[in-house]
């Protein structure tokens, strides 16, 4: 019942509260991005969601507008050359992820779940691809709470699949607070 119904209700209610409480922060960040770098405030990228449904994920733009499109940062040859000065701070503090609250309200994302991937990354899951796509992806998850960018892609996949096998209110609660701790300590952030 938690996985199929209650989790979505909790996500929706917490996201509504979050967007209201964080609206001043969202507005200030939008203004700073617009003033310091040409281009749109938001970055949108197609990701793979539950049941292989594609959706546009929203982020505050942290990279220059000449960055190659639809290429994850970790797949760029020299990502630092594309990150703006404000973007570096937002990425380190995960503030660039805040617009994803809208994705949660829409139902594209859950608060806790495996991180959504682009189609090319999905192939890395091999025989576990369907399992990975069997749950709603999340704003944060087991991987982000346990290393984020300081892990290998194989470790990330293992952690994401572990979460899918063990979804529970208790695990989600632990991940939620561990993520906050990781963000505050800037653990694993690039």
N, C-alpha and C positions, 0 to 999 in steps of 0.2 A: 504494500500500500504506500509506503514512504516513497519508493523509487518511482512509482507510476502516477502518483497523485499529489501527495502531501508536499513533496519536494518542490513541485511547480508552484503551489500556492505560497509556500514560504519565499521562494525566489521572487515572485511577483510582488508580494507585500513589502519585503525588505528593499527591493529595487525602487519601488515608489517612494518609500521613506528616504532612501539614499539620494535619489535625484532631487528631492526637495531640500534636504539638509545640505547637499553638496553643490547646489546651484550657484552660490556665490563663488566657490572655488572654480567651477566649470567656466563661469563667465570671465573671471580674472585670467585663467589660463588661455582661453580663446583670444582675449584681447592681446595678451603678451605674444602669442604665436603670430597673430596678424601683424603686429607692430614690428616684430623682429625678423620676419622672414616672408618673402613673397610667396603667394600661393594660398590654397584653401586652408582652413583651420583643421578640418577633419581629413583623415586618411581612411579610405574604404578599400577593402580587399576581399575578394571572394574566398570563402572557406567552406569546408565540407562539414555538414551538421548531421544530426541524428537521421538515420535511415537514408543516408547519402544525399540529403537535401542541401543544395548550395544556398549560401546566404552571404550578405555583405557585412563584414565585421567593421565596427567603427572604432577609430583611435584618434587621439589628437596627433596631428602630423608632427613627427619628430625628425623628419629627414627632408633634405632639399627636394625641390620639385623635379630635378633632373635625375633622381634616383631611378634605376631600372624598375619597371613596374612588375608586379606580381612575382617578385623574388623575395623570399624571406631574408631578413637581415643576415642570418648565419650562413646563407648561401652566396652572399656577395663576396667578391675577392678582397675588397678593402672597405668594409662598412663604415669605418670612422670618417672617411672622406665625405660621406653623405649626411651624417648626423649634424643637425644644427646645434648651436650652443645651448639653447633652451631645451632642445630635444634630448641632449645628453643628460640634463638634470631630470627631465620628465621620465626618461627610461630608467634611470638609477632609482627613482622613487616610485616607479610604476604609475605615475600620474597620467601618462599617455593612455592608459587602459580605461580611465574613468568613463569615457563615452559609451563603453560597452554595457553600461547600465541600461541603455536604450535597447540593446540586443537582448538583455535578460527580460525586460518588460515585454518585448515582442515574442519571446519564447524561443529565439534562436540559440540562446545560451542559458545555462544555469549559473548560479553563483559558484558552485563547486562541480567540477567535472574534468574530463580530459581536455587538454587545450585543443581547440579546433585547428586543423591543418589545411594547407592548400592541397589540391588534387595530387600534385607530384609527390608530396610527402606521404600521402596515404598509401602509396605503393610500397613504402618501406615496411608497412605492417604485415605484408604478405598474407598468410593464411588467417591472421587475426584481424584483417580489415573489417569484416562484417561485425565482429565483436566490438571493435573500436567504434563503429558507427551505430551500435545498438543503444547508445545513451546520448543524452543531450550534452554537448561539450560545455566547458565552463570558463568563467572569467579567471578562476584560479583552480588549482587542483593539487593532487598528491605530488606531482612533479615540481610545481612551483614552490610548494611548501618544503620540499626536500632537496633543494639544490639549484633549481632553475637552470640558468645558463652555464653553471659550473659542472654539469653532467654531460655525458656523451648522449648521442641520439638513441643509442641502444638502451642505455639506462632509463632515458625518458620513456621509451616505449614500454619497458618492463614496468615502470611505475604507473603509467596510465592504465595498463592492462590489470595490474594489481588492484587499482582503485575500482575498476569496472566489476571485478569479481567480489569486492568487499563493500560495496555501497551501503552505507547505513547512516542514521542520524548522528551516531557517536563519531564515526570517521569524518563526516562532513564538518562537525563541530570542531574536531581537532585540527583539521586542515585549515578551516577559516582562521582560527587564532594563531596557528603556526605560520600562515601566510602573512598576517599582520606583523608578527615578530620578525619574519624574514625581510619584509619590506623596510621596517624600522631599522634593522641592523644592516640593510643593503646587502644581504647574503645572496650570492649567485647572480646578482644583477650585472648586466653589461651595458 
